[in-house]
Amino acid sequence: MKNRVPLKEQKPFAHLQQKQDIKEEKGPANFVVPVQTTNKRKSNLLNNKAFVAAIKKAWQTGNLALVHYDLQDFPDEIINIDTINLEGEEWWQKCPLTKLDLTNNNIQEIPLYDTLQELSVLRLGNNKLSRFHFDLTKQFQNLKSLTLQNNQLVEFSCRLDSIVELNLADNKITGIDNLYFPNLEILDITNNQFSQLPSYLPPLIKKISAIGNKIQAIKQSDLIECKKLEDLQLSKNQISFIEEGAFYNLFQLRILDLKENKLKYFTQELLGNNHDCLDSIQLSFNQLDVYNCYEGIQNLSVLLLNNNKIKELHKEIINLKNLKTLDISNNDLGDLPSQLGFLSQLVRIQLEGNPLKCIRSNIRSAGALQLKKYLQQRTDDAAKLEVQADPKLKQQLYQSNNIWEEYLRNFLHKDELAIRQKNINQIDNCVFRLTNLIIIDFSQNNIEMIPDQIQQLKNLKKVNFNENKITQISLHLFNLPDLVELELRQNKIQFLPSREQVYIPNLIHLDLGKNLLSNIPNFIPELPRLRRLLLAYNQIDSIEILLQKESILEVLDISNNSIDQLNDEIYFKMPNLQHLNLQNNNMRTFPTILGFMSLKTLQIDGNPTKLISRQIIDKGTVHILDYLAKKHPLNQIPPKIQPIIIEDAIINNQSQMSQQQQQSIKQKQANQNSKQSTSSQMLVEEPRQQRQYEQQQQIIQEQPQQQQQQQKQYVDVGQLRIEFQNLELKIKQMERELNENFSLNKFQIQEKRKVLQTLMLQRSAILQQINSY
């Protein structure tokens, strides 16, 4: 560094050179102490392998982290880091130290040295510093960030021209004297003992966090120079007075947090009229009787006034055209202004804890959309004139009253309503009055929420909300007993209700693809008729929940997720499965038992698997299944699992049997109580003659006569194995001919491939026959 003393001039410490060889034996490094060192202690850090590793890393990256080292003093090794010589490290390979983290130690003092002038970040949080009085302009010319959080500081006085971020949180500081940080942008003095904001705050400051202090007032002079301030956090103080004009110069202020103070009023005179950037005002848990601040904050989106004593909201709230969240819970409001109903962006209103006698409880609890609709309907003449004077609100009224009427005229056909690609943000209440609707389609819009009014459409069978911006869904959508198809693809859904809150027993098709789901909702295995489940493009890492119960799923798409394994239970729990898409997951292996399933399509592209070659995957489903079946252990061939259907089909099929057959089955069931109680809930989906034949065999199964056993259709397993081997030879010959015979023309190749595919199907059928016996 610039001011390091040359080694030749270190005569006062020449005796250390005599013991240099001894240090080489005891430790991995040689350390030369410069003349600036005044500590009499002898350091042992160089004998610490972790410290030496940290030093080497610091020379490569410029970052040194000595967290939880139980340091009592600021280490000399850091101050003189460039004088440390390690084997294999050369001086020209060393990066200057730019970041130093000494968090969670017991350091009590910081010495002044000028050897760390390249340092840009210094973190000293969770130590035992009690005072900080320095002019560090010469020592730290490039320091940008200083963290002194959670020490024992009572006083703080410092000058540092280059500092941008200063963290003094969780100390016992009562004030800052001689604060001179001309480039400071972020100041955190949370949880200290300040009775007022620091004086002479720099003009470049953007964020002030003074939460949890003892500030009682905000004066006009406190923030007069802070014209670039964006975030002001003053919650959990004792503020009861704000001088008029205190916020006038804060033109770029975005967040004003005054929660948990002792304010009794907040008016326009306190805030001013020039706050176009203001996005959030938070005044919760004060003692407000009056709030009257609606001018010059037209871009405000969040207003928190909960837990106060406000008795009235002024009608000028209509000026907050971009307001999205309004919390006025736990106040003394007896009514709401009708103008609140015309705030088009308002989607969240908290009202509980108010004596609102003029609004019925069912309307208050129905949500923001229903409440706004009610307030619009009761608008008086004076308010209507005011609304008509605003062209934007006038346009909104037109859309509300006329556009939806036009939609219904053009897109309502008998019991089906399909309104696509119309940039709809919310569904008008007129839709929910069409109680005979069976199909609704609002795909490719901008809808963010499915409201509770959906429960009025009790006859719905098909619902499509694909390609919207849905984040919230009413529970009533999942309690429509006649619902058959539900499409929610490409939204922003993260959570869905639990099994106890869902009742859709007739659902057959469910599409939740392209959402933000991290788990499969636990109500899905409880859907008895579900046949098609699409979960592609989510963040799901396991499908174990689908394998807890038997299902009749025929189509399962879980592609483009994070699934890394598949259980053999899929063979036993999904006997009806025909189409399985596992593309683009994290699967390195696939269960070989898949080769015995009756799959029509199996897609496994995009997985990091080495079990199946690229050539086999490209050939398609038949080749993949055939390969997996070959890889399955011969002594663990699974039994043949028949497809199942739901219970009501059992009743229909049983009516086709003769009375004698039914009596025989009942007698058999009486002998096998527990076994038949389970099997009576399923039915093998086979031809009638085969079903009757099996039922007859169940009656005679216990009779030991060999003649009755010979009536069963019997296939010689040995003969089947011979046929299987013959087919294997034919398939290999055909494959060899296709690969080596270059004289075949295009037509001949196609014909031979068809023959090859037929042979493979025959081989799979014989293999299944062998497994069944």
Order of alpha helices (4+ residues) and beta strands (2+ residues): alpha-alpha-beta-alpha-beta-alpha-beta-beta-beta-beta-beta-beta-beta-beta-beta-beta-beta-beta-beta-beta-alpha-beta-beta-beta-beta-beta-alpha-alpha-alpha-alpha-alpha-beta-beta-beta-beta-beta-beta-beta-beta-beta-beta-alpha-beta-beta-alpha-alpha-alpha-alpha-alpha-alpha-alpha-alpha-alpha
